[in-house]
Amino acid sequence: MPNELTQPHQPLTLDASIATLLYLFHTQALGATELPNPRSAANIDQLLRALATRPDVGDLIRDTCEDLSDTWSHVVNGHFCKSSGCMT
């Protein structure tokens, strides 16, 4: 979760809101009973990488997208496991 949200008495910025929603969607997708199929995982990874490389995106969103993309690249490559098993 973005560190900005844990700081006391800080106004919630638009970037923090967007980063939080990205993180929420990420954890919901990976917490599902079955992982997304490799094609969907590849699309998610590609979109996160594209968003991270946009010049008009702030550092918080860029860092969040890069972190989440790292996880999705593991899903795409079949190197992601959770309690219900590994993606093959």
C-alpha positions as CSV (number, residue, x, y, z in Angstrom):
1,M,0.0,0.0,0.0
2,P,1.3,3.5,-0.7
3,N,3.2,4.9,2.2
4,E,1.5,8.3,1.7
5,L,-1.7,6.8,3.1
6,T,-0.1,5.9,6.4
7,Q,1.2,9.3,7.2
8,P,-0.9,11.2,9.8
9,H,-2.8,14.3,8.8
10,Q,-1.8,14.3,5.2
11,P,-4.4,15.3,2.6
12,L,-5.2,12.4,0.3
13,T,-3.9,13.2,-3.2
14,L,-5.3,12.1,-6.5
15,D,-2.1,10.0,-7.1
16,A,-2.5,8.3,-3.7
17,S,-6.1,7.5,-4.5
18,I,-5.2,6.0,-7.9
19,A,-2.3,4.0,-6.5
20,T,-4.5,2.7,-3.8
21,L,-7.2,1.6,-6.3
22,L,-4.5,-0.1,-8.4
23,Y,-3.2,-1.9,-5.3
24,L,-6.8,-3.0,-4.4
25,F,-7.5,-4.4,-7.8
26,H,-4.2,-6.1,-7.8
27,T,-4.8,-7.8,-4.4
28,Q,-8.3,-8.8,-5.3
29,A,-7.2,-10.4,-8.6
30,L,-4.4,-12.3,-7.0
31,G,-6.6,-13.3,-4.0
32,A,-9.2,-14.9,-6.2
33,T,-9.7,-18.7,-6.0
34,E,-8.1,-19.1,-9.4
35,L,-5.4,-16.9,-10.8
36,P,-6.2,-15.0,-14.1
37,N,-5.2,-16.9,-17.2
38,P,-1.8,-16.1,-18.6
39,R,-3.2,-14.0,-21.4
40,S,-5.1,-11.8,-19.0
41,A,-2.1,-11.6,-16.7
42,A,0.1,-10.5,-19.6
43,N,-2.4,-7.8,-20.5
44,I,-2.5,-6.5,-16.9
45,D,1.4,-6.6,-16.9
46,Q,1.5,-4.7,-20.2
47,L,-1.0,-2.0,-19.1
48,L,0.9,-1.5,-15.8
49,R,4.2,-1.1,-17.6
50,A,2.7,1.3,-20.2
51,L,1.2,3.4,-17.4
52,A,4.5,3.4,-15.5
53,T,6.4,4.8,-18.6
54,R,4.1,7.7,-19.3
55,P,5.9,11.0,-18.8
56,D,2.7,12.6,-17.3
57,V,2.4,10.1,-14.5
58,G,3.6,11.0,-11.0
59,D,6.3,9.1,-9.0
60,L,3.8,7.4,-6.7
61,I,1.7,5.9,-9.5
62,R,4.9,5.1,-11.5
63,D,6.4,3.3,-8.5
64,T,3.2,1.4,-7.7
65,C,2.8,0.3,-11.3
66,E,6.4,-0.9,-11.5
67,D,6.0,-2.9,-8.2
68,L,2.7,-4.5,-9.3
69,S,4.0,-5.2,-12.8
70,D,6.9,-7.2,-11.2
71,T,4.4,-9.5,-9.6
72,W,2.3,-9.9,-12.7
73,S,5.4,-10.7,-14.8
74,H,5.9,-13.7,-12.4
75,V,2.3,-14.7,-13.0
76,V,2.8,-14.5,-16.7
77,N,5.9,-16.6,-16.5
78,G,4.3,-19.2,-14.2
79,H,6.5,-18.4,-11.2
80,F,3.7,-17.3,-8.9
81,C,2.3,-19.5,-6.2
82,K,-0.2,-19.1,-3.4
83,S,-1.9,-21.4,-0.9
84,S,-4.2,-22.9,-3.6
85,G,-1.3,-23.8,-5.8
86,C,1.0,-22.5,-8.4
87,M,0.0,-21.2,-11.8
88,T,1.1,-23.5,-14.6
